[in-house]
Amino acid sequence: MSKNSSRTAGRHFLQIPGPSPVPDRILRAMDRPIIDHRGPEFAALAKGVLEGIKTIFKTTNPVIIYTATGTGAWEAALVNTLAAGDKVLMVETGQFATLWKTMASNLGLKPEFIETDWRIGADPVAIEARLKDDKRHEIKAVCVLHNETSTGCLSPIKEIRAAIDKAAHPALFMVDTISSLASADYRHDEWGVDVTIGGAQKGLMLPPGMSFNAVSDKALAASKKATLPKSFWSWEDMLTMNKQGFFPYTPATQMIHGLAAAIEMLHEEGLDNVFARHDRLAEATRRAVRAWNLEIFCRDPKYYSPTITAVLLPEGYDADSVRILALDTFDISFGVSFARYAGRFFRIGHLGDTNDLTIIGALAGTEMALALAGIPHSKGGVQAAMDYITSMHARPVRAAAE
Ligand code: PLP
């Protein structure tokens, strides 16, 4: 932005790993008069949304919708299923896994962490080994993040389910999909997840302030015996009221309108196409990083995230200065790095309502900011990304004579 101007032209490039940009169609869907949340119009809307959201989690069981950010849905998952003193097995994939573990402790649970250097996802082999050791079945839940937003590492949920089964362990399986839902393939029922936690502000392209628990029959059965205190988060009250299309308290009516539009848009594009688009943009971003001769923070391709790429800078260079300079100069926001890695990397979000040209623009902004910040790198990242995206769209060219 020019130093002598109070206006920035064009749209801000919101390349943080969520909240992601809200499409105009969703903004328009929300831009309408408030309706009675105990009236027939709302009941019809809510019933449609409560059914529609199941198709995004790929479940036929209920999905509970909270007027809360993702953190609330974390808490709901724990307090509805567990009792004080219960052991829960978690994996230290990064900052968000650490926050969830802190919450578990605060609630009176006994979390146990499988430690990592934050540069990989949750390893099914390590989970299986720990569960096999737990002969007395003291661990009551295994809690992992599908996508660790703070590092850009995706965990193999289907393999983790298989690991729990191989250990013949009865623990509940809880998965946080806050930065992967509606961006990466995810199957609540097929993969045998008991509670899936989701959030509105990433793949669902909504503003922050809504979150979800998709629940299995086993989780519902556990909720009948769970003794951690709960009130606002109670599944029971929600499920009873939801049957009529209502909520036990005033729901965020405008967010429900927005969610209806988001579900419609995701199905118009086709979920498989949505996932393929995210995979394409992620690979284009990784190719740019490699061409810059910089390091992708996720150190094992098995765990690459389709929604976030963290870019590690050489020792002695400050990633925050790149972010600040990029914002000041090109009006683009990147994600920060946390805790032991503070200032070591910045994160590029490529999720939600993002297309080929958005990511090329974002990568161009990144490449220019790297140059302005004096970060040692090679040129050609944007070119590498363009070449990859072009190749993914290439169609056979017909000979002129045909
Ligand atoms: N889990 C993950 C994976 C997240 O990315 C976030 C937020 O970005 C959270 C949990 C916490 O969600 P919220 O900030 O919406 O409370």
Boltz pocket constraint, residues with backbone or C-beta under 6 A from the ligand:
constraints:
  - pocket:
      binder: B
      contacts: [[A, 17], [A, 18], [A, 69], [A, 70], [A, 71], [A, 72], [A, 96], [A, 145], [A, 147], [A, 148], [A, 149], [A, 150], [A, 176], [A, 177], [A, 178], [A, 179], [A, 199], [A, 208]]
      max_distance: 6.0
